[in-house]
Amino acid sequence: MTDPRTAADLTVPSDLAEVRRVQDDIESALQAHRFGETDQFAVKLAVEEALVNAIKHGNQMDPAKCVRVWYCVVGDRFEIRITDEGPGFNPADLPDPTDDWNLEKPCGRGVLLIKSFMTSVDFVGRGNEILMSKVKSDPTE
């Protein structure tokens, strides 16, 4: 028997109010697949950071641009792809927010949080697409 699968392919406007709606949809999917509260929190935080970055930094809050969100939950694994219409960036160019020189700089912390909370994180192509996954901490839940 195969695991039930939940998947969605969404296109959302560059509006920060959309972040919460997407988070709520994902939270419902994670609950249906019996992800624990800690994993749900981790995914919601990472998704929020990635979506806000896509809308603010990628699309520059341009209402004419959209963000594409594809996600899938199957078994003990959650996967998500977030793509904006911006020019992209090189994640290697982000300053290390834990370095003494950068402690008071406001950039780079979102990506650090994403990498801390997700099982895997990859930036694709020109850097306007992020692929993230989270494996359930307790697969018996």
Backbone torsions as a table, in degrees:
resi	resn	phi	psi	omega
1	MET	NA	135.8	-179.5
2	THR	-89.8	155.0	178.0
3	ASP	-69.0	142.8	172.3
4	PRO	-63.8	150.8	-175.6
5	ARG	-126.6	138.5	172.9
6	THR	-119.7	127.9	179.9
7	ALA	-141.9	152.9	176.9
8	ALA	-148.9	147.4	176.0
9	ASP	-130.5	108.0	-172.4
10	LEU	-119.0	148.4	169.1
11	THR	-121.1	119.2	-176.4
12	VAL	-118.8	146.3	178.0
13	PRO	-69.8	161.5	177.8
14	SER	-75.8	71.0	-178.2
15	ASP	-135.9	121.5	-175.9
16	LEU	-61.4	-21.4	177.4
17	ALA	-65.4	-22.9	179.9
18	GLU	-71.3	-22.7	-177.4
19	VAL	-58.7	-47.4	-177.9
20	ARG	-63.3	-39.2	179.5
21	ARG	-62.9	-44.5	179.1
22	VAL	-64.7	-43.5	177.8
23	GLN	-58.2	-43.7	-179.8
24	ASP	-62.3	-42.2	177.8
25	ASP	-61.7	-43.9	-179.4
26	ILE	-67.1	-41.2	178.8
27	GLU	-59.7	-42.0	178.0
28	SER	-61.9	-41.5	178.8
29	ALA	-65.1	-42.1	179.1
30	LEU	-64.8	-40.6	177.9
31	GLN	-63.6	-40.8	179.0
32	ALA	-62.8	-28.0	178.8
33	HIS	-98.4	13.2	173.8
34	ARG	59.9	39.3	170.6
35	PHE	-75.6	140.1	-179.8
36	GLY	-71.7	168.2	-177.7
37	GLU	-60.3	-38.3	-179.6
38	THR	-64.1	-43.9	178.3
39	ASP	-67.1	-39.5	177.9
40	GLN	-61.0	-44.2	178.6
41	PHE	-60.5	-46.2	-178.4
42	ALA	-59.6	-46.4	-179.3
43	VAL	-65.9	-45.7	-179.2
44	LYS	-60.1	-42.0	179.8
45	LEU	-65.7	-45.2	-179.7
46	ALA	-64.1	-42.1	179.1
47	VAL	-64.3	-42.2	178.2
48	GLU	-59.4	-48.6	-179.2
49	GLU	-60.6	-45.5	-177.4
50	ALA	-66.8	-41.7	179.4
51	LEU	-67.9	-43.0	178.1
52	VAL	-61.9	-42.8	177.3
53	ASN	-60.8	-42.8	-179.6
54	ALA	-62.9	-43.3	-177.7
55	ILE	-72.6	-48.6	-175.9
56	LYS	-76.4	-54.5	-172.5
57	HIS	-87.3	-41.1	-179.1
58	GLY	-72.9	-60.0	-176.2
59	ASN	-89.5	-1.8	177.6
60	GLN	53.6	34.0	179.0
61	MET	60.3	20.5	-179.1
62	ASP	-73.1	114.3	-177.2
63	PRO	-65.5	-15.2	177.8
64	ALA	-81.0	-10.9	-179.2
65	LYS	-104.7	154.0	-179.1
66	CYS	-124.3	166.4	174.3
67	VAL	-119.0	132.3	178.0
68	ARG	-98.9	132.4	-179.0
69	VAL	-127.5	119.5	173.8
70	TRP	-119.0	132.2	174.3
71	TYR	-142.7	160.2	-177.8
72	CYS	-149.2	137.8	172.1
73	VAL	-123.1	122.6	176.5
74	VAL	-142.0	126.8	-178.1
75	GLY	58.9	-123.9	-177.1
76	ASP	-101.8	21.9	-175.4
77	ARG	-129.9	133.8	173.0
78	PHE	-112.8	132.5	177.0
79	GLU	-129.5	144.3	179.2
80	ILE	-145.8	144.1	175.2
81	ARG	-126.8	126.1	178.9
82	ILE	-122.7	124.0	-176.5
83	THR	-127.3	127.6	175.8
84	ASP	-106.9	174.9	-178.3
85	GLU	-99.6	14.2	-178.5
86	GLY	-81.1	179.8	-177.3
87	PRO	-74.6	-13.1	-178.6
88	GLY	88.4	-178.6	179.3
89	PHE	-159.0	166.3	176.7
90	ASN	-101.9	110.9	-177.7
91	PRO	-59.8	-23.5	178.1
92	ALA	-67.9	-19.3	179.7
93	ASP	-82.8	-10.0	179.1
94	LEU	-67.9	134.2	176.1
95	PRO	-68.4	146.0	177.4
96	ASP	-72.0	112.5	-176.3
97	PRO	-69.3	-11.0	178.6
98	THR	-91.7	-8.4	177.1
99	ASP	-71.2	140.2	-178.4
100	ASP	-51.9	-36.5	-177.9
101	TRP	-69.0	-20.4	-172.8
102	ASN	-112.6	5.0	-174.4
103	LEU	-57.6	-32.2	-177.7
104	GLU	-101.7	3.4	177.0
105	LYS	-82.4	141.2	-174.6
106	PRO	-83.4	-3.2	-174.8
107	CYS	-104.7	154.7	175.3
108	GLY	94.7	-14.3	-177.2
109	ARG	-72.3	-34.5	-180.0
110	GLY	-61.4	-45.3	179.5
111	VAL	-65.7	-38.5	176.7
112	LEU	-60.7	-44.7	178.0
113	LEU	-62.6	-45.2	179.0
114	ILE	-56.2	-49.3	-178.4
115	LYS	-65.0	-30.0	-179.7
116	SER	-74.3	-33.2	-173.4
117	PHE	-95.5	-20.5	-176.7
118	MET	-102.1	156.7	179.4
119	THR	-71.7	-42.5	176.2
120	SER	-142.3	148.1	-179.6
121	VAL	-142.8	128.4	177.1
122	ASP	-136.9	138.8	172.2
123	PHE	-100.4	135.0	-170.6
124	VAL	-110.5	147.7	173.6
125	GLY	56.2	-125.2	-176.4
126	ARG	-82.1	2.8	176.5
127	GLY	96.1	16.1	177.2
128	ASN	-103.3	13.6	178.8
129	GLU	-138.9	133.7	177.9
130	ILE	-121.3	134.7	174.3
131	LEU	-112.4	127.9	-179.1
132	MET	-134.0	150.9	173.1
133	SER	-142.0	156.7	177.3
134	LYS	-138.6	124.1	175.1
135	VAL	-95.7	134.1	-178.3
136	LYS	-54.0	132.2	-178.8
137	SER	-64.9	-39.1	179.4
138	ASP	-123.9	95.7	-175.7
139	PRO	-66.9	-6.5	178.7
140	THR	-85.9	-9.3	-179.1
141	GLU	-69.0	NA	NA
